[in-house]
Amino acid sequence: MARDPRYDILFEPVQIGPVTAPNRFMQAPHCNGMGRMYPDSMIAMRGMKAEGGWGIVATEQCDFHPTGDVTPFTETRLWGEMDVPYLAGMVNAVQKHGGLAAVELVHNGHDTGNIYSREVPIGPMHRPVTWRDHPVQARAMDLSDIRDYRRWHRKAALRARDAGFDIVVVYAGHDGTMPSHFLSRRHNQRGDEYGGSLENRLRLYRELLEDTLDAVGDTMGVIARFAVDEMMGPDGLEWQNEGRDAIEMLAEIPHMWDVNVSNWENDSKTSRFAPEGYQEEYIAFVKQVTSKPVSTVGRYTSPDAMVSAIRRGLVDMICAARPSIADPFLPNKIKEGRVEDIRECIGCNICAAWNNVSAPTRCTQNPTMGEEWRKGWHPEKIAPKSTDSHVLVVGAGPAGLEAAHQLGKRGYRVTLADAAAQAGGRVTRESTLPNLNVWARVRDYRLGQIAPMVNVDLYLNSELNADEVLEFGADHVALATGATWRRDGVGRHIRNPIPGADTSNSFSPDDLMDEKRPDKGPVVVYDDDHYYMGGMMAELLAGEGYQVTLVTPGLCVSSWTEHSLEQEHIEKRLVGMGVEILPRHSVLSLGDGVVQLENLVTGETLARQGTLVPVTMRLPNDALFDALSADQGKLAAAGIKSLRRIGDCYGPATIAAAVYEGHRYARELDAEADPDGVPFKTVKYDLELGG
């Protein structure tokens, strides 16, 4: 299929100092929870990006000295020669496919507690460290410390050159790097030449750029990654003031500018809080003040939006992290005229969340993320069928759709049946909630892929009972029948049903998504799930005019969303809507339109009038499985070789987990496996003290 000529501009080369990017696509430096801990996984993941057409593929932040130890986060590291081999492996994986490999050098200054290295943290001032509130302080750097720091950075750039990298990214962004700490007036009140005026506060970053250019700039591109606005008004950097002034003062020094906003919670806002390309208004000035190439991020998934940003003179390169995770082959699909095959990022930030809990990154749209080496999964390739089996998939939610899609690609005959009038299951339901419409991409991508498959049939309004499944004639049956939210409050904190909670005076999230509503009046949302749903129910009801109190045993609203970078945004929105928030509270009982609450710290009881909306846990919809598995003889007589539950029907979790389980089912069908073995490759250690 021919490429649309409108997109030709995306495949023009870009000169970055002494190196040339083959196109305008740069995979932004992004954390991934693999790094030095799971290096084979990291190498294969980055190589997949290059295979998919990303012209520049960067590491995550790479700390280069023990005084900037990022433990417990599993990033890359370049402390010495011992770190070169695995990074060289990443370079080889990228360059093998014609991409340029970039390393982002970082020292997180007074953020890091150095809990592994046990070195005393350093920064521009005496300050407590910020990450996880470790009871540790950073000491103020003197001029000798600054000279040491510059030397460490220079040596790291030279080691990166030795590892074969093509580009060094000098990082001053996200309010999380030493140069950004020196630049910030709230972090830097020094009285020497590194404090006071903007020129002085910017001095360290200028020196790092100049040192790096002097050390490796003759053979490597040097990119300045810089946050122009901290989105906190005059208390921080603003693009129209010192953010712009800083760029103007350093405009021609680096080979390229990669600009964004700070901090990470703002830079990587979820689709719930920011649209595609939302950073453009903050970075639009940069190309006006420098002759060097410019890139930015913005969760770009639309090639038209990419082309527009370039033609409007905003950027020269499209930089992307999350879209490159959702679809490592996004550039090649545009290049090959297969735009409809792009697996678009939904902006849910499950990728960031898994990294933030120090685990390998996962993706809702791309279930192969992190499995490229571990399981040998390729995002675009899957083994052909090994039998002529017919597979019945019951349930067209995220697990069922993904299973049917991948089984169809393998060549199996697939029948996909769902009781609802529309496919998508929980994705369809949840995408109708406020500002979650982008999540429908999970459904729409898979339906679009299934539509042309002559070997896959989709039947809606088709609820099947056990007898109908047995009579169907399928060789294999996968049940993806989802899960249902409880109404009685049982969850992490409350282990028995709340007295008085029943269907007449409590409403589950499923009820609300089914358009059922309490009588107009006060509502108490009890959130013991701690992810997005509790805050979402409060937002939904408050937006419809209900007086809402959100009660949670957690320390704050939607506490787990700290990992997905949303917690502050959620709380700010709810407060702005007038929602009363009661953290560290639980529900005691419900009766006569009154919800009795308990303060978990003091034991004090209090009451709120209204209907209860408990958001606690879901139960698998596994009645069909129980009915079918009750008589193995009937299964055998019907010719059913295997019966499996997948997705929320097997274990309620995230949408990403459901998609993964559907994908896994399709990959493993008819495959032989050791039921007691580890189902993936693990890291092999070369131990100095091995037995």
N, C-alpha and C positions, 0 to 999 in steps of 0.2 A: 504494500500500500504506500502510495507516495505521500511525502510530508507536505503539509500545507505551507506554501511559500511565506505566509505571514510569520512563520516560526523560524525562518532561516537565520534571522539575526541572533537567535539563541545559540547557534552553533558556529559563530564566528570566534576565532582565537582572541585571547586577551594577553597582552604583554605585561608581565609583572617583573620589572627589573630585568635580570638576566635570564628569566625563564618565561615560557609561554604556556598559558593554559589552553587546552584544545577547544574549549567551548566556554560558555558563560555560566556554567553550573558549578557551584562550590558547596560541598557538604560541609556545613559549619562545624567548628569544634563542638562536639556534644558528648556529655557524659553517658556512660552505658553500663556501669556496674560490672564491667569485666576487667579491662585494664591489666594491671600487673598481676591480679589474682587469677584471672582466667585468660591468659594471653593468647592461647590458640583460638578461643572464641572471638576475642577482639580482632585478631588478625583476619580471620575468615570473614567477619562482619564488615570490616573496612574494605577488604578486597571485593566483596560483593557490590559495594557502592561503586567502585571503579568499573567493575564489569557492567554495571547498569548504566554507565555513561557519565557519572559525575566527574567533571574535568579536574577538580581539586578535591582531595579527600583528606580531612584533617583529623588529628588525634583529638581526644578530649583534653582538658587541661592536664598538663604534664609538669608536676612539681619537680624542682631541680635542686633542692637542698634540704637537709634534715630539719632546718629551722622552719620549713614550710611543709611539714608532714601533714597530709590530709586524712590520715586514718581517722575514722573507720571507712571513709569513702574509697572505693576501689578504682582509682584513676591510674593513669600511666605515671611513670616516674623516670627521671633522668639524673639520679644522684651521682652516678659514676659509670665507669666502663661496663660494670656488671649489668647495666640496664640497656646497653646498646643492642645486644642480640635480638631480643624479642621485638624491639622497635624496628630494627632492620627487617625483621620478618614482615611487619606491617608495610613497610616501604616497598618491599618486593611484591607483596600481594597487590598493591595499588599500581605500581609502575608496570606490572605485567600486563595490565589492561589499558595502558596508555595514559593513566592519570598522573597528576602531580601529587606528591605526598607532603603534607604540611604538619608541623608540630607546633602546638600552642604551649609556650613556656609560661609557667605561673609560679608565683609565690604568694600565698594567701595572707601574708602579713599577720595582723593581730586577730584574724579570724580563727587561726588554727591553734589547737591546744597541744599539738605535738605529742599526742598520747602514746604513740609508738616510739618515736625517736627520743623522747624525754628531753629534747633541747628546749631551752627557754625561748618562747616566741618573741618575735621582734616586730616593731612597727614604728610609725613616725612619733608616737607619744606613748607614755605609760598608760595602758588601757587593759581592762579585763578582756579576755578572748570572747568572741561572740558565738562561735559554733557550739551549740548544745549547752551553753552556759557552764562550760567546764570551770572549776574553781582555780583558774590559772590566769596570770596576767602576762601581757606582753610588755617587754621593756622598751624604752625609747632608744632608737638607734642614734649613735653619735656619728661623726663624720667618718671615723675609721670603719664602723659597721656598714655605712653606705658604700664605701670603697670596696669592702669585702663582698657586699651584695652585688655590685656591678660586676665584679670579677666572677662570681658564681654564675651569673646570667650569661656572661660572655663564654665561659667554659662550656655551659650547657649548649649554647648555639654551635660551638665547635664540635661537641659530641654528636649533635643532631646532624651536622654535615657528615661526620664520619659514619653515621648510621645510614646515610644515603638520602636524607630528606631533601626536597626541592625548595621548601619554603619554611621560614620561621615566622610564627605569629607572636608579636610582642603585645601582651594582653594587659589592658587597663580598663576593665569593665566590670559591671555587675556589683559594684561596691564590695568586691571580694578579692582584690589584688593589691599588692603593695603600691604600684603606681597610682591606683585609684584612691587609696587611703591617703597618700601624700597630697594628691590633688584636692581632696575634700577639705573644706574649711572646718567642718565639724569634727573631722578626725585629726587635723593638722593645725596646731597653734604654735608651731615652732618659732623661735626667734632668730634662726640662722638663715643661711642662703637657701634652705629648702622649705622655708615657711614664710607666711605673710602674703606677698603679692602672688597673683596668678603665675607670673613668670617663674617665681621661686618654687611654688607648689608643683609646677609642671616640669621643673628642672630634672627630676629623677627620670621621668618618662622620656624626656628628650635625650638624656644620656644613654638610656637603655637602647633606644632606637639607633643612636649614632654608634654606640659600641657594637651593636649587632651588625650594622651595615659595614663597619670597619673590619669585623671579624670574618663575615661570611657573605657580605653583600655582593661580592664579585661573581659568585656562583649560585647564590640562593636568593629567592625573592624574600623580601622583608615586608610583612603586612602588619599595620597598626590596627589592632582591634580595640575600639574605643567607644565608650558609652557617652553620648552627647547630652543626655537628659536623665535625671534620676526620678522624674515624675513626682517630686515632693515640693514643688514651688521654690521660693527663694532660699529655703533651708538647704537645698542641694543644687547640683549642677542643672542648669537650664539651657536648652538648645539655643535660645535667642540671646543668651548672655554669655557666661563663661564657657559653656559648651561650645558655642561657635568661636569664641575668642581663642580657645585652646587649639581647635582645628586650624584656624588661620595662622597661629604662631608656629605650628609644626607642618603646615600644609604640604610642603614639597620634600619633606625628609624621607618618609617611607616610600616603598615602591607601590603600595596600595593601601587604601583605607577600607576597613570593615567596621561599619558603624551601627550602633543600636541604642536601646535605652536600658536603663538600669532600674532595679536589680533584677535577678532572675525571675522573680514573681511577675515583674512587669514585662520583661523581655519575652518570656514564654507564656503569656496569658493563654488560658484555655479559650476555646471557641465560645464558651458560655459568656465570656467577658470581653472579647475583642474579635473583630472580623479579620479576614485575610488582608494583609498589607497595612495593618493599622499603624505601623511605625513610620510610614512615609512622611507624615506631617512633621515629624521630629528631625528627620535626617535629610530633608529635601534641599537644605542649603549647602550640603557638603560639596557637591560637584561644582558649585558656584565659586568656591574658594580654593580649589586645588585642581591641578592638571592631571593628577594621578587617578588611576581607576578606583572606583568606589563600589562596594557591595553592601547589602543589608539583608536582614532576615525579615520575616513577616508571615510565616506559615503559608508561603505561596504554593498552591497546587494547580492553579489554572494557568495554562500557557499564555492565554490572552492577558491575564494580569501581569505576568512576567514581562511579556513584550511591551506592554503599556508602560511599566516602570522604566524600562530601558529607553523607549522612544520619547518619553517625557523628560528625559535627561536626569532622572533621579539616581540611577545606578548603572554600572557597566556589567556587573555580575549579580546573579541571583544566588543568595546564600541561604541554605536551608538545613535544618537539623531534623525536625519532626517529619516533614514531608519525605525526607530521604530514608527515614526509618519505615514509614508506612509503605513506601514504594521505592526500593533501591534502584529500580529500573525506570523511574520517571523520565529522565532525560532521553533514554533510548526509545521509549514509547512515543515521545513527541517526535523524535528524529525519524522514526519509522512510520509515522502517520497513524499511530494507534492510541490517540488521545483518550478514546472511550475505555481503554484498558487500564488507565491510571487508577491505582488504588489510593484514593485521596485520604490524606490525614484528616481525622475528625477533631483534632485539637482537644483530646480528653486528658492528655498528660499522664497516662498510665506509664509511659516510657520514663518520664522524670521521676515518678513515684517509686518505681522499682529501683532505680539508681539510688534514690535518696534513702532507701532502706538497705542499701549496700548489697543489692542483688542484681543479677543480669537483667538488663532492660527488656521489657516486653512491649508489645504493640497490639492494640485492638484490631487494627486492619491487617497487619502482617504477622501471622502466627509463626513465621519462620525466623523472626528476629531473635538473635541469640542462639539459634539452633543450626546455624550454617555449618559449624564444625562439629558441635556436640552430637547432632543427629544426622548431619549430612543433608539437611534440608535446603533446597534452593527455592527462592521465592517464586520463580517462574517455571520450574521444571518439576515433574513428578513421574515416577516410574509407570509404564503402561500396565494394564491389568494382567494378572497371571491366570485368571479363569474367566469363564463366560457367565459369571454369577449375575443374578438380578438382585439389587439391593433396594429394600423399602426403608425410607427414612420418614419417620413420623414426627412432624413438628418442623416448621419452616422458620424458626427463630435463628439467632446467630450461629448456633452449633449445627443445626440441620441444614441451613443454607450453605455453610462452608463445607460440610461433609458432602452434600450433593454436588457442589461445584467441583471439588477435587476428585470425587469418584467419577464424575462426568469426564473430566480431563483425562483420567486414567483409561477411559473407554468402557466402563461398566454401564450396564443398563440400570437406570436409577428412577425410582418413583418417589417423589417428595409430596407428602400429604399434610395438610394443616386444617385444623378445625375452624380457623378464623377466615374472614372474608378477604384479609390482606396478609401477605407474607411479612415476616420480620420479627414476629414474637415481641419480646421485651424491647427490642430496638425500635420497632414501630410505635409502641406505646410510649416509651421514654422520650422519643424525639419530638413528641407533641408538648412536652413540658417547656417552661420558659427558657428560651435561648439554647435549647438542645437540638434544634432542627438539623444541624450539621451531622448529628449522629446517625441520621437516616442513611448516610453514605455506606454504612456497614451493610445495610439491606440492599441498597440500590446497586452497589458495585457487584454483588453476588448475583442478583437477579439479572443484571446486564450480561454477566458472563454465562449464566445458565441459558438465557433466552435462545441463542443460536444452536444449542446442543440438541441434536435430534435424539440422543440417547437418554435425555433427562426429561421427565414429565412432571409438571407441577399441578397439583390438584388442591384448590382452596375449598372452603366450606365442606371439608371432608373429614369429619371426626370418625376415627376407627375404634371399634371395640376389639376385644381379644379374639373373638370368633372371626371377625372380618380380617384381622391380621393373619390368622392361621389359614384362612381360605385364600389368601391373596396369591400365594405361589412364589413368594420371594425366597431366595437362598439365604439372605442375611437381612436382619432387621436391626435398625438403629433407632432408638427412642430418644427424641430430643424434645420432650414435652414440657420443659421448663420448670418453673417453681412459682410458688405463691407466697406473698407476704402474710405473716401472721397478724391477727388483730388483737391478740390477748396480751401483748407486751413481753412475752418470753424472749430472752435474748442473752446477751453477755452478763448483764447485771441482775436482771430479774429472772429467776429460774422456774417460777411457777406462775400460772396465769394471774394477772391483776384482778383482784376481786371486783366484780361488777362489770368487767369489760366483756361485751358481747356484740353481736352484729347490730344491735339496735342503737348503741351509743358509742361505738368506736368504729373508725374508718381506717382501712389500710391504704397504703399507696396504690394498690391495685384498684380499690374502690374509687379513689380520686381520679386515677387514669381512665376508669370506666365512666367518668362524668357523674358519678354519685357525689352528693354533697351533703354536709350537715345543714341543719337549719341555720339561717343567718344568726350569728351570735358569736361568742368567744370560742376559740379552738385552742387546745393544748396539743402541740406536736411533741411527742416523746422520742428523742433520737438516741438510740443505743446501737445504731449501725455505724455512725461516726464518719461515713463516707459522704457522698453528695446527696443522697436521697432525703435525709432529714431536713437539711437546709432547703432543698428544692421544694418539699411539701410546704414548708413555712412560706417560702417565696410565692408559690402558686396561690395559696390561700390569702396571703396578705395582698397580693395583686388583685384579687377578686373582692377585696373589701372586708375580709374577715379580720377581727381582732385576734392576733396570734401571739401565743406564748410558746417559746421553744424551750423545752426542758431536756437536759442531757446529763448523764453521769460523768461525762468528759470534762476536761478542763476548759474547753472552749467549744464553740459551734463547729460541727463537722471536723473534728480534730484530726482525723486521718488525712484530710485534704491538705494539711501542711506539706505532705509529701508530694502532692500533685500541684503545689504552688498556688492553691486556690483559697486557703482558709481565710486570709485577711480580706480578700475580695468578697467572699461569701458573707462574712460577718458585717463588713461595711455596707453591703447591699441590704441585708436584713435590718440593720439598725436604721438605715435611711428609709425603710418602708414602715418603721414604727413597730417592729417585732420586739416583744419583751424576751430577753434571753436569760435563762437561769442555768448556768453551769453548775456541776457538782450537785445536782438534784436528781431524785428519782420519783417514781409514781408509787403511791401506796395503795390507792383504791379509786374506784369510780362509782358514783351513785347520785341520783337525783340531780343530774346536770352539774355536779361538782367533782373536780379532780383533786384528790388529796395528794400532796407532795411532801417530800422529806428532803431537808438539807443534809447531804451526806457528810458534811464536815461537823456541823453542830448538833445534828439530830432534830433540829426544830422542824415542826410540821407547819404547813401553810396550805391554802386552798386557792384554786382558780376555777371559776365557773366555765363551763363549756363542754364541748365534745372532745373526745380523745382521738388523736391520730398517732398510734404507735408505729415507729419505724425501727424494727429490731432485728428480725431475721426472716428468712424464707424457708419454706418446706418444699422438698422436691415433689413434683407432680408425677409420682411413680406408681399410681394405681394400675395402669396398663401393664407395666413391667411385672408387678406382683401377680397379676392375673395370668400373664403369659408364662412366667417362670414357675408357676405353681405345679405345672404338670409337664415335666420334661419329655414324657412319652408323646404328648400331643405335639410338642415342637418337632420332635424327630419325625413323627408321622406326617407332619405338614411339609417336611423337607427343609426346615429352617436349620441351617448349620450353625448360626451364631445369633445371639440376641444380646445387644449392648445398650446401655444407657450412656448418653453423652451430654455434655453441657450441664446446665442447671438441674436437669432431671437426675443427674448422677451426683453432682456436688455444687450447690449454688455458690456462685462467686461473681467475679467481674465479667463484663461482656468479653473482654480480652481472653479470659480463661475459657469461656464457652466457645469462642472461635477456634482457639487452640485445640480444644478437645475434639471439635468437629474435624479439624484438619488432621489431627493425629489418627482419628478413626479411619479416615480415607487413606492415609499413608500406610497404615498397618494392616489393612484388610488383606486376608489371605497370606500374610507374611508369617514366617516362623520366628518365634521369639522365646527366649528362656524366661519363663514366668517368675523365676527367682533372681534373675540377673539385673544389673543396673541398666536401664534402657537408654543409656547415652554414654558417650566417651567422657572420661574425667581427666583432670590435669595430672600429668606425670611429673614427679618431683625428682630433681637431681640433688640428693641430700649429702651434705658434707659429713654428717654423722649417720649415714645409712647403715643398716645392719649387715 
